Amino acid sequence: AEKTQFAMPGAHTAFWLPGDYDTQEYSTVTSKLSEIRGLMEESITGNASQTTFSETGVQTSLMMKTDEGLYINLHEAALVEYACMHLELDDEKMIFESWLTPDAVGVKGYMQAPIKTPWRTVIASENAGDILMSHITLNLNEPCAYEDTDWIKPVKYIGVWWELITGKSSWAYTDLPSVRLGETDYSKVTPNGEHAANTAHVKRHIDFASEHGFDAVLVEGWNEGWEDWFGQQKDYVFDFLTPYPDFDLEELRDYAKKKGVRMMMHHETSSSVRNYERHMDRAYQFMVDNGYNSVKSGYVGDILPNGEYHYGQWMVNHYLYAIKKAAEYKIMVNAHEAVRPTGLSRTYPNLIGNESARGTEYESFGGSNADHTTILPFTRLIGGPMDYTPGIFEMDISEYNPDNGSFVHSTIARQLALYVTMYSPLQMAADLPETYEKHLDAFQFIVDVALDWDDTKVLEAEPGDYITYARKEKGTENWFVGRTNDEEARTSEIEFNFLSPDKTYIATIYSDQADAHFETNPKAYQINKYVVTNASKLSQYCAPGGGYAISIIAVKNKKDTEGLPRL
């Protein structure tokens, strides 16, 4: 076993997740290191696959703050052919020791010399923003492995997804309790009438994406096998090739192409990993043949073969195999439930996104804490971009599914801010088209916001409380600002001194109204426009669970500024 140790000089405040071989989809706990043991049991909430290992075991990236105000982050970089590292705390001596994820027979890893083990990283600063701005994790990875990267591009997408997550619609075409691929004749069964991935419904999404300039449409539940996909330990669960009868793949392929929109593939594996590898070449070739250039993969449930874990060496090898194989077909990968990233997107940039944390879907599974997005950039995002799927405008989930009493712990203004604060070159507008059409003024920010950046500034940051980012759109003079706020009302104070001194801009500010609150009044937003320069300053109220988003567009015609107030 590996024995790397990190000795802490005191019982620092930590932002931690319970150590687990299978999931990072927990709410972050904020406590002293000395309190971890006492809080561990209640921190372990239910998941589709989970294996905890210690009363003081935690996951990385681990964020801490000392009583003297020093910020410390522990993680790893370049996780290749090695098991994912957790940390076990000796809470008497305050020493963390590395704890590797074992395989099915308890072995922590197999290595053939010579071999490079993953880096163990420590990022420390008296300024929280320095942690966010550190590139050490990426830089410790090998340079790009591909000569040609022109096929790898940022993606802004919508999808048939949120209605499935909320329980409004179904992934499955029928309500049969059991199906067999290649044997069940779907043309002779009774549809359940709730299947969302049908041709007419997907066309509606393609139309919406095309109208608003989105790149792609994700469709989940398009393929046979969803009736008994979960919890059955079923090896041959999907073939990744055969659509349900109400999903006309060729018609939708051609319709999307005519509308200038890509279709995004979905490969849920149900964690039947051997089955996915058996089908992988055919599945990727099928994508190429039908115009798909990106795939969202998923690993829900316990790993098959039995006994392997999501974060063990065998699965770490699989995730990278899938990415390398995808590159042979010029396909971009967004892997969900995979091991949390460690900067490998530098070497393999077609790894365009990961989930690997508690994403927006949990707002439909009972909710996430209001401070959740003020912590994730300090923890999960240290290793690479996250497909957080923001942009929810209807916070009351019962509006979609009367049997689901969850609500989204956020205001609309904060949902907009996440496109700036949660870095990813892959961004989803996750809510339903009909909901966006009720709030097209706020939706305009999602349409306008960039995906790729030339420059980034952290204007304000305190883990667990707030983060304010400013980012400059690649190849333009336009900037976007996002602020995410915890459960306390706060006032953000920022300066625009990052703007070019010789230019004038129009700032459109999407902010919380004075009576906004993530629990009681989440849809209360306001939109104001101002003329700004690099001498401008802003004092902006942020509601509990709120925030704000700003688009800052360089002025090309002075007439555009007429009648606008100046900041």
Protein Blocks (a to p, Z undefined) as FASTA:
>chain_A
ZZbdcddfbdcddddddddfkbccbccddddfklmmmmmmmmmccdfbdcdfbfkbccdd
dddddfkopacddddehiahiacddddddfklopacddddddfkopabdcdddddddddd
ddddfbfklmmmpcklmmmpccdfbfblklpccddddddfklmmnomacfbfblcfbdce
hkacfklcccehlafbbfklmmmmmmmmmmnopabdcdehkaghilmmgonlpablbgol
accfklcfklmmmmmmmnopacdddddeklpaklmmmmmmmmmmmmmmnopabdcddded
jdddehiafklmklmmmmmmmmmmmmmnopacddehiacdehjmmmmmmlnbcehiacfk
lmmnopaafklmmmmmmmmmmnoccdehgaifblblklmmmklcbdcdddfklmmmmmmm
mgcfbdcdfbcfklmmmmmmmmmmmmmpcfbdfbdcdfbdcehiaccdddddehiabdcd
dddddfbdcdddddfklbcfkbccddddddddfkbcfklmmmlccdddddddfkbccddd
ddehiacdddddddfbfklmgopacZZ
